C-alpha cells in the first residue's frame, strides 16, 4: 500500500468527505455519513489487495491516483448497493 501514500496530497486527507473530494468521486453526504466506516474499511481492503504493477506506475504518473479513485468509487457503490464491486 506504499504506492497509495506516495500520491501527492493524500497524507493531508482527514475525513471521508476529503477523500471523496480529493479523488473527485461523487457521493451523497447523508449516505456517506451513515456508511462512512464500512466504505472506508472496504476502500482500505481494496487498496491493500490491488497493488499496481511497477511498470504501470512508471508509464503514467497519474496511475496511482486513478487506481485509488476507482477503488474508492467501487467501495462506496459496494456499501450503498451491496454486492462485490
PLY file of the C-alpha trace (Angstrom):
ply
format ascii 1.0
element vertex 85
property float x
property float y
property float z
element edge 84
property int vertex1
property int vertex2
end_header
0.00 0.00 0.00
3.08 2.20 -0.04
2.13 3.36 -3.54
-1.03 4.98 -2.15
0.84 7.17 0.33
3.12 8.40 -2.45
0.20 10.19 -4.13
0.87 13.90 -3.53
-1.64 15.34 -1.06
-3.11 12.06 0.18
-1.39 12.35 3.56
-3.34 15.55 4.25
-6.79 13.94 3.95
-8.57 13.86 7.29
-12.18 12.89 6.67
-14.19 10.60 4.45
-15.52 13.63 2.61
-11.97 14.87 1.97
-11.11 11.56 0.30
-14.14 11.79 -1.98
-13.38 15.41 -2.86
-9.66 14.73 -3.43
-10.37 11.82 -5.78
-13.36 13.58 -7.44
-15.74 10.74 -6.58
-19.40 11.77 -6.43
-21.20 10.93 -3.20
-24.35 11.75 -1.26
-23.29 13.37 2.00
-26.04 11.84 4.19
-25.40 8.38 2.78
-21.65 8.71 3.29
-22.14 9.95 6.84
-24.24 6.87 7.65
-21.93 4.38 5.89
-18.55 6.08 6.40
-16.82 3.31 8.34
-17.88 0.42 6.06
-16.96 2.44 2.94
-13.51 3.34 4.25
-12.91 -0.18 5.53
-13.75 -1.60 2.11
-11.56 1.06 0.47
-8.62 0.16 2.72
-9.03 -3.54 1.89
-9.18 -2.78 -1.84
-6.08 -0.57 -1.62
-4.21 -3.35 0.13
-5.37 -6.01 -2.36
-4.76 -4.02 -5.57
-1.07 -3.33 -5.70
-0.41 -1.80 -9.14
2.34 -3.18 -11.32
5.58 -1.24 -11.17
5.73 -0.69 -14.94
2.21 0.78 -14.89
3.33 3.35 -12.34
6.31 4.31 -14.46
4.26 4.74 -17.64
1.62 7.10 -16.23
2.29 9.36 -13.26
-1.47 9.58 -12.59
-1.91 5.79 -12.45
-1.86 5.57 -8.63
-4.41 8.41 -8.33
-6.65 6.86 -10.97
-6.49 3.44 -9.32
-7.27 4.87 -5.87
-10.17 6.87 -7.37
-11.63 3.74 -8.95
-11.25 1.73 -5.73
-12.88 4.46 -3.62
-15.80 4.66 -6.04
-16.17 0.86 -6.05
-16.06 0.79 -2.24
-18.80 3.40 -1.99
-21.01 1.66 -4.57
-20.49 -1.71 -2.91
-21.56 -0.40 0.50
-24.52 1.54 -0.89
-25.87 -1.06 -3.32
-24.45 -4.24 -1.80
-22.62 -7.00 -3.59
-18.98 -7.21 -4.54
-17.69 -4.38 -6.72
0 1
1 2
2 3
3 4
4 5
5 6
6 7
7 8
8 9
9 10
10 11
11 12
12 13
13 14
14 15
15 16
16 17
17 18
18 19
19 20
20 21
21 22
22 23
23 24
24 25
25 26
26 27
27 28
28 29
29 30
30 31
31 32
32 33
33 34
34 35
35 36
36 37
37 38
38 39
39 40
40 41
41 42
42 43
43 44
44 45
45 46
46 47
47 48
48 49
49 50
50 51
51 52
52 53
53 54
54 55
55 56
56 57
57 58
58 59
59 60
60 61
61 62
62 63
63 64
64 65
65 66
66 67
67 68
68 69
69 70
70 71
71 72
72 73
73 74
74 75
75 76
76 77
77 78
78 79
79 80
80 81
81 82
82 83
83 84
